[in-house]
């Protein structure tokens, strides 16, 4: 069910989320934290897109 590429996308999402939380709470750099936090849905959307194209057998 899960391929190696799926884990890489999830790992990228987790790293982005943790980095954003660290910048928000640890460094108190609110603007950079918000900028990094908006990567999370973008990475998830790319992951879903590539997963769907692989399941449907189309090339991206």
C-alpha positions, 0 to 999 in steps of 0.5 A: 500500500505504501511505497518508499516515495510515500514515506519520503513525502510524509517525512518532508511534511513532518520535517516542515511541520517540526521546523515551523513549530521550532521557529514559532515557539523556540526562535520566536520568528513568526514570519519564517514559521508561517512561511514554513508552515504553508509548505505542509499542505503544498507538499501533501498536495504534490504527494497526492497528485503523484500518488493518483497519477501512479495509480491511474497509470498516467505520466505526470 
